[in-house]
Amino acid sequence: QLQLVESGGGLVQPGGSLKLSCTASGFTLASYAVSWFRQAPGKEREAVSCISRVGNFRKYVDSVKGRFTISGDAAKNTVYLQMNSLKPEDTAVYYCNAHNFGSSLNYWGQGTQVTVSS
């Protein structure tokens, strides 16, 4: 079964940290560009960060630069999003997306809730 599964979300106080995981099954995640998106209530889904297939290119939305770090572990078939110095405005459902530009195959995870609140 081909799927992406996110984990690591939860409730954290402002200034705290969380590490999200995006694990693929049924395909090799390292063959895909992987992105993290988030969607807050009443807002459109926005791209937060992405990492290229070979991991040598990373990009972040301005609002998370210096606080979030995307990384990959090919042996675990997993991409991570380390989130530090979390703010209430980071509260959202976070989704993982894997895209292969050659085949146009595209997968989404089910999402994991991140809530930043005191």
MARBA-3410 file (N, C-alpha, C, O; in Angstrom, 1 decimal):
118
0.8,-1.2,0.0,0.0,0.0,0.0,0.9,1.2,0.0,1.8,1.4,0.8 ~ 0.6,2.1,-1.0,1.4,3.4,-1.1,0.8,4.4,-0.2,-0.3,4.8,-0.4 ~ 1.6,4.9,0.8,1.0,6.0,1.6,2.1,6.7,2.3,3.2,6.3,2.5 ~ 1.7,7.9,2.8,2.5,8.8,3.6,1.8,8.9,5.0,0.6,9.1,5.0 ~ 2.6,8.8,6.0,2.0,9.0,7.3,2.8,10.0,8.1,4.0,9.9,8.3
2.1,11.1,8.6,2.7,12.1,9.4,2.5,11.7,10.9,1.5,11.1,11.3 ~ 3.4,12.1,11.7,3.3,11.9,13.2,4.1,13.0,13.9,4.9,13.7,13.2 ~ 3.9,13.2,15.2,4.7,14.1,15.9,4.0,15.4,16.3,4.5,16.2,17.1 ~ 2.7,15.6,15.9,2.0,16.7,16.3,1.5,16.7,17.7,1.7,15.6,18.4 ~ 1.0,17.8,18.2,0.5,17.8,19.6,0.3,19.2,20.0,0.3,20.2,19.2
0.1,19.3,21.3,-0.1,20.6,22.0,1.2,21.1,22.6,1.8,20.3,23.4 ~ 1.7,22.3,22.4,2.9,22.8,22.9,2.7,24.3,23.3,1.9,25.0,22.6 ~ 3.4,24.7,24.3,3.4,26.1,24.7,4.2,27.0,23.7,5.1,26.5,23.1 ~ 3.8,28.3,23.6,4.6,29.2,22.8,6.1,29.1,23.2,6.4,29.1,24.4 ~ 7.0,29.1,22.2,8.4,29.0,22.5,8.9,27.6,22.5,10.1,27.3,22.6
8.0,26.6,22.5,8.4,25.2,22.6,8.7,24.6,21.2,8.8,25.4,20.2 ~ 9.0,23.3,21.2,9.4,22.7,20.0,8.7,21.4,19.7,8.2,20.7,20.7 ~ 8.6,21.0,18.5,8.0,19.8,18.1,8.8,19.3,16.8,9.3,20.1,16.1 ~ 8.8,18.0,16.7,9.5,17.4,15.5,8.5,16.5,14.8,8.0,15.5,15.3 ~ 8.1,16.9,13.6,7.2,16.1,12.8,7.9,15.1,11.9,9.0,15.4,11.4
7.3,14.0,11.7,7.8,13.0,10.9,6.9,12.7,9.7,5.7,12.7,9.9 ~ 7.4,12.4,8.6,6.6,12.0,7.4,7.3,10.7,6.9,8.4,10.8,6.3 ~ 6.6,9.6,7.0,7.2,8.3,6.7,6.4,7.7,5.5,5.2,7.6,5.5 ~ 7.2,7.2,4.5,6.5,6.6,3.4,6.5,5.1,3.5,7.5,4.5,4.0 ~ 5.5,4.5,2.9,5.5,3.1,2.8,5.1,2.7,1.4,4.2,3.3,0.8
5.7,1.7,0.8,5.4,1.3,-0.5,6.1,2.0,-1.6,6.0,1.6,-2.8 ~ 6.9,3.0,-1.3,7.7,3.7,-2.3,8.9,4.3,-1.6,8.9,4.5,-0.4 ~ 9.9,4.7,-2.4,11.2,5.3,-1.8,11.0,6.8,-1.8,11.0,7.4,-2.8 ~ 11.0,7.3,-0.6,10.8,8.7,-0.4,11.9,9.5,-0.9,11.7,10.7,-1.4 ~ 13.1,9.0,-0.9,14.3,9.7,-1.4,14.2,10.0,-2.9,15.0,10.8,-3.4
13.3,9.4,-3.6,13.1,9.6,-5.0,12.1,10.7,-5.3,11.8,11.0,-6.5 ~ 11.7,11.4,-4.3,10.6,12.4,-4.4,11.1,13.7,-3.8,11.9,13.7,-2.8 ~ 10.6,14.8,-4.3,10.7,16.1,-3.6,9.6,16.1,-2.5,8.5,15.7,-2.8 ~ 10.0,16.4,-1.3,9.0,16.4,-0.2,8.8,17.8,0.4,9.7,18.6,0.6 ~ 7.5,18.1,0.6,7.1,19.4,1.1,6.2,19.2,2.3,5.5,18.2,2.4
6.3,20.1,3.2,5.4,20.3,4.3,4.5,21.4,4.0,4.9,22.5,3.7 ~ 3.2,21.2,4.2,2.1,22.3,4.1,1.4,22.4,5.4,1.5,21.5,6.2 ~ 0.7,23.5,5.6,-0.1,23.6,6.8,-1.4,24.3,6.4,-1.4,25.1,5.5 ~ -2.4,24.0,7.2,-3.7,24.7,7.0,-4.3,25.0,8.3,-4.7,24.1,9.1 ~ -4.5,26.3,8.6,-5.1,26.7,9.8,-6.6,26.9,9.5,-7.0,27.0,8.4
-7.4,26.9,10.6,-8.9,27.0,10.4,-9.2,28.3,9.7,-8.8,29.3,10.0 ~ -10.1,28.1,8.6,-10.5,29.3,7.9,-9.5,29.9,6.9,-9.7,30.9,6.3 ~ -8.4,29.2,6.8,-7.3,29.7,5.9,-7.0,28.7,4.8,-7.3,27.5,5.0 ~ -6.4,29.2,3.8,-5.9,28.3,2.7,-4.7,27.5,3.1,-3.9,27.9,4.0 ~ -4.5,26.3,2.5,-3.3,25.6,2.8,-2.1,26.3,2.2,-2.1,26.8,1.1
-1.0,26.4,3.0,0.2,27.1,2.5,1.4,26.1,2.6,1.5,25.3,3.5 ~ 2.3,26.4,1.7,3.6,25.6,1.7,4.5,26.2,2.8,4.7,27.4,2.9 ~ 5.0,25.3,3.6,5.9,25.7,4.7,7.4,25.5,4.4,8.2,26.4,4.6 ~ 7.7,24.3,3.9,9.1,24.0,3.6,9.1,22.9,2.6,8.2,22.1,2.5 ~ 10.2,22.8,1.9,10.4,21.7,0.9,11.9,21.3,0.9,12.8,22.1,1.2
12.1,20.0,0.5,13.4,19.5,0.4,13.5,18.8,-1.0,12.6,18.0,-1.3 ~ 14.6,19.0,-1.7,14.7,18.3,-3.0,15.0,16.8,-2.9,15.3,16.3,-1.8 ~ 14.9,16.2,-4.0,15.0,14.7,-4.0,16.3,14.3,-3.4,16.4,13.3,-2.7 ~ 17.4,15.0,-3.7,18.7,14.6,-3.3,19.1,15.3,-2.0,20.2,15.1,-1.5 ~ 18.2,16.2,-1.5,18.4,16.9,-0.2,19.4,18.0,-0.3,19.7,18.6,0.8
19.8,18.5,-1.4,20.7,19.6,-1.5,20.1,20.9,-1.7,20.7,21.9,-1.8 ~ 18.8,21.0,-1.7,18.0,22.2,-1.8,16.9,22.2,-0.8,16.1,21.3,-0.7 ~ 16.8,23.2,0.0,15.8,23.4,1.0,15.2,24.8,0.9,15.9,25.7,0.6 ~ 13.9,24.9,1.1,13.3,26.2,1.1,12.2,26.3,2.2,11.6,25.3,2.6 ~ 12.1,27.5,2.7,11.2,27.8,3.8,10.4,29.0,3.5,10.8,30.0,2.8
9.1,29.0,3.9,8.3,30.3,3.9,8.9,31.3,4.9,9.5,30.9,5.9 ~ 8.8,32.5,4.6,9.5,33.5,5.4,9.1,33.5,6.8,9.9,33.7,7.7 ~ 7.9,33.1,7.1,7.4,33.2,8.5,8.0,32.1,9.4,7.9,32.2,10.6 ~ 8.7,31.1,8.8,9.3,30.0,9.6,10.8,30.0,9.5,11.5,29.2,10.1 ~ 11.4,30.8,8.7,12.8,30.8,8.5,13.5,31.1,9.8,13.2,32.0,10.6
14.6,30.3,10.0,15.3,30.4,11.3,14.7,29.7,12.4,15.4,29.5,13.5 ~ 13.5,29.2,12.3,12.8,28.4,13.4,12.6,27.0,13.0,12.6,26.1,13.8 ~ 12.3,26.7,11.7,12.0,25.3,11.3,13.2,24.8,10.4,13.8,25.6,9.7 ~ 13.4,23.5,10.5,14.4,22.8,9.7,13.9,21.6,9.1,13.3,20.7,9.8 ~ 14.0,21.4,7.8,13.6,20.2,7.1,14.8,19.3,6.9,15.8,19.8,6.5
14.6,18.0,7.1,15.7,17.1,6.8,15.1,15.7,6.4,13.9,15.5,6.6 ~ 16.0,14.9,5.9,15.6,13.5,5.5,16.5,12.4,6.0,17.7,12.7,6.2 ~ 15.9,11.3,6.2,16.7,10.1,6.6,16.3,9.0,5.6,15.2,8.4,5.8 ~ 17.1,8.7,4.6,16.8,7.8,3.6,16.6,6.4,4.2,15.8,5.6,3.7 ~ 17.5,6.0,5.2,17.4,4.7,5.7,16.1,4.4,6.4,15.6,3.3,6.5
15.5,5.5,6.9,14.2,5.3,7.6,13.0,5.7,6.7,11.8,5.6,7.1 ~ 13.3,6.1,5.4,12.3,6.5,4.5,11.4,7.6,5.1,10.2,7.6,4.9 ~ 12.0,8.5,5.7,11.3,9.6,6.5,11.9,10.9,6.2,13.1,11.1,6.1 ~ 11.0,11.9,6.2,11.4,13.3,6.2,10.9,14.0,7.5,9.8,13.7,7.9 ~ 11.7,14.9,8.0,11.3,15.5,9.3,11.1,17.0,9.1,11.7,17.6,8.2
10.4,17.6,10.1,10.3,19.0,10.2,10.5,19.3,11.6,9.6,19.1,12.5 ~ 11.7,19.8,12.0,12.0,20.3,13.3,11.4,21.7,13.5,11.8,22.6,12.7 ~ 10.6,21.9,14.4,9.9,23.2,14.6,10.3,23.7,16.0,9.9,23.2,17.0 ~ 11.1,24.8,16.0,11.5,25.5,17.3,10.8,26.8,17.4,10.3,27.4,16.5 ~ 10.9,27.4,18.6,10.4,28.7,18.9,8.9,28.9,18.3,8.6,29.8,17.7
8.1,27.9,18.6,6.8,27.9,18.1,5.9,29.0,18.6,6.0,29.5,19.7 ~ 5.1,29.5,17.7,4.2,30.7,18.0,2.7,30.2,17.8,2.5,29.2,17.1 ~ 1.8,30.9,18.5,0.4,30.5,18.3,0.0,30.5,16.8,-0.9,29.7,16.4 ~ 0.6,31.4,16.0,0.2,31.4,14.6,0.7,30.2,13.8,0.4,30.1,12.6 ~ 1.5,29.4,14.4,1.9,28.1,13.8,0.9,27.0,13.9,1.0,26.0,13.3
-0.2,27.3,14.7,-1.2,26.3,14.9,-1.9,26.0,13.6,-2.4,26.9,12.9 ~ -1.9,24.7,13.3,-2.5,24.3,12.0,-2.5,22.8,11.9,-1.8,22.1,12.7 ~ -3.1,22.2,10.9,-2.9,20.8,10.5,-1.7,20.8,9.5,-1.8,21.5,8.5 ~ -0.7,20.0,9.8,0.4,20.0,9.0,0.4,18.7,8.1,0.1,17.6,8.6 ~ 0.6,18.9,6.8,0.5,17.8,5.8,1.8,17.6,5.1,2.6,18.6,4.9
2.1,16.4,4.8,3.3,16.0,4.1,2.9,15.7,2.7,1.9,15.0,2.4 ~ 3.7,16.1,1.7,3.5,15.8,0.3,4.8,15.3,-0.4,5.8,15.9,-0.2 ~ 4.6,14.3,-1.2,5.8,13.8,-1.9,5.4,13.8,-3.4,4.4,13.4,-3.8 ~ 6.3,14.4,-4.2,6.1,14.6,-5.6,7.3,14.2,-6.4,8.4,14.6,-6.1 ~ 7.0,13.4,-7.4,8.1,13.0,-8.3,7.9,13.7,-9.7,6.9,13.4,-10.4
8.8,14.6,-10.0,8.6,15.5,-11.2,8.7,14.7,-12.5,8.1,15.1,-13.5 ~ 9.4,13.6,-12.4,9.6,12.8,-13.7,8.3,12.0,-14.0,7.9,12.0,-15.2 ~ 7.7,11.4,-13.0,6.5,10.5,-13.2,5.2,11.3,-12.9,4.1,10.8,-13.3 ~ 5.3,12.4,-12.3,4.2,13.2,-11.8,3.4,12.5,-10.7,2.2,12.8,-10.4 ~ 4.0,11.4,-10.1,3.3,10.8,-9.0,3.3,11.7,-7.8,4.3,12.5,-7.6
2.2,11.7,-7.1,2.0,12.7,-6.0,1.3,12.0,-4.9,0.2,11.4,-5.1 ~ 1.8,12.2,-3.7,1.1,11.6,-2.5,1.0,12.6,-1.4,1.8,13.5,-1.2 ~ -0.1,12.5,-0.7,-0.4,13.3,0.5,-0.6,12.4,1.7,-1.1,11.3,1.6 ~ -0.1,12.9,2.8,-0.5,12.3,4.1,-1.8,12.8,4.6,-2.4,13.6,4.0 ~ -2.2,12.2,5.8,-3.5,12.5,6.3,-3.5,13.8,7.2,-4.5,14.3,7.6
-2.3,14.2,7.6,-2.2,15.4,8.4,-2.0,15.1,9.9,-2.5,14.1,10.4 ~ -1.3,16.0,10.5,-1.1,15.9,12.0,-1.4,17.3,12.6,-0.9,18.3,12.1 ~ -2.1,17.4,13.7,-2.5,18.6,14.3,-1.4,19.2,15.2,-0.8,18.5,16.0 ~ -1.0,20.4,15.0,-0.1,21.2,15.8,-0.8,22.3,16.4,-1.4,23.2,15.7 ~ -0.8,22.4,17.7,-1.5,23.5,18.5,-0.5,24.1,19.4,0.1,23.5,20.3
-0.3,25.4,19.2,0.6,26.2,20.1,-0.3,27.1,20.9,-0.9,28.1,20.4 ~ -0.3,26.8,22.2,-1.2,27.6,23.1,-0.7,27.5,24.5,-0.1,26.4,24.9 ~ -0.9,28.6,25.3,-0.5,28.5,26.7,-1.7,28.1,27.5,-1.6,28.0,28.8
END
